[in-house]
Amino acid sequence: MLGKEDKGITMIMLVVMIVVLIILAGITISTVIGDNGIIDSVQEAKDNSDEREISEKINLAIRDSIGIAGVLNNEDIKDNLNKIENIERVPEEVIDSSYPLKVTVDEKYSYTINKDGTIGEKQETEEPPTVITTEIEIGDYIQYDVSYTDINTEYEFTSQNGWRVLDKGTNNGNGTFNGVKLISTGIPAELNYSYNSIQDLEKDDNETLGKWAGNREQREQYIQLFKLSSLIDNENIYATSGMWYNFNKIKFNKVDDIDQGTKENEGKYISVNGQNTEILNENAFIAEGAKEAHILTLSELNIARGHEEDSTKAVDEDEPAEGLFYVKSLSNFNYTEDTSVYCWLATPNVKNADGLKRINNSGGIGNQNKYECGIRIVVSLEDNSRIFKVEEN
């Protein structure tokens, strides 16, 4: 028989064993499911393996798409990329101006592919902010997948702070909106407009880059749309109708020095979406969910401010939202009172057709027929768009 002393020793040993087992179990659980545990390590290894596999498939698709000239065949690269299961977004049509071509993998990251078959660095996909399902207001910051370097301050605007609501359109009541327009927070590019040679750049049927002045049909439509007197053959109607209808045909040249000049009726930029090729992609400002881009008009500016469409009242720091039009007040984006903020408006001077409207350095609205000025870009979103509002900037 066991005595009382023997029983006591057995119970103590049992308690000790249980405590030791609990400690070991805790260590084991932590090792398996804790931060940087076995499960995390296994998942990371799998993700790395999947990433290498996708990268190999993309390289194979590129290799199989190189033509005789040593550059990618547009149809082949589109078809070969679409065969890769995890790639979710490839443009429906690939043309020479589509490059650098952006492909998205599992909505987690993306690659850019150049026309010569080289691949850019992997870019992580940003987490979207909360979906706005009620109301948006003029001046709200909206997530829009285009980043750019400001032509005057060299500030790097992102998809989270580079775009604001210009026209809040119509709320469909189901979390979607129609008719929303966004405007660039900063000044992404500059245009050296000159009335002297603009008529020579009338848009042709071949969609030639650089041929961006409005053709006769576009000039007629522009005059009717903005209720202008018939100035169809005036140089500035060629220009403003082109800024409205043919923005993607304006030739923007890459510059490293913001003081570097450009040719008449051409523009300059520093970087858009990380693109720093010699000439900007024609559709660089058209991200998923947008249907067109153009240069801001006086009419759009005044509708947002609640003024008559032809008003030339100077823009105010707080009208209708801080820094929306008077960008000098955006000190958090490197703007100061000394920053140049001249900007063209896609609107002619209708009184004597002498030049285009522009926002001056002081915020006044004047006229000029030959000058290098910045441009504020407006993008129109597709109907039934879901809008992602960014709360802090």
Beta strands, then each sheet from edge to edge (+ up, - down):
strand 1: 87-89
strand 2: 101-105
strand 3: 109-113
strand 4: 123-124
strand 5: 131-132
strand 6: 148-149
strand 7: 156-157
strand 8: 163-167
strand 9: 170-171
strand 10: 177-178
strand 11: 181-184
strand 12: 189-194
strand 13: 252-254
strand 14: 267-269
strand 15: 290-295
strand 16: 343-348
strand 17: 356-359
strand 18: 365-368
strand 19: 370-375
strand 20: 377-381
strand 21: 387-388
sheet 1: 1+ 2- 3+ 4-
sheet 2: 5+ 21-
sheet 3: 6+ 7-
sheet 4: 8+ 11- 20+ 15-
sheet 5: 9+ 10-
sheet 6: 13+ 14+ 12- 19+ 16+ 17- 18+
end
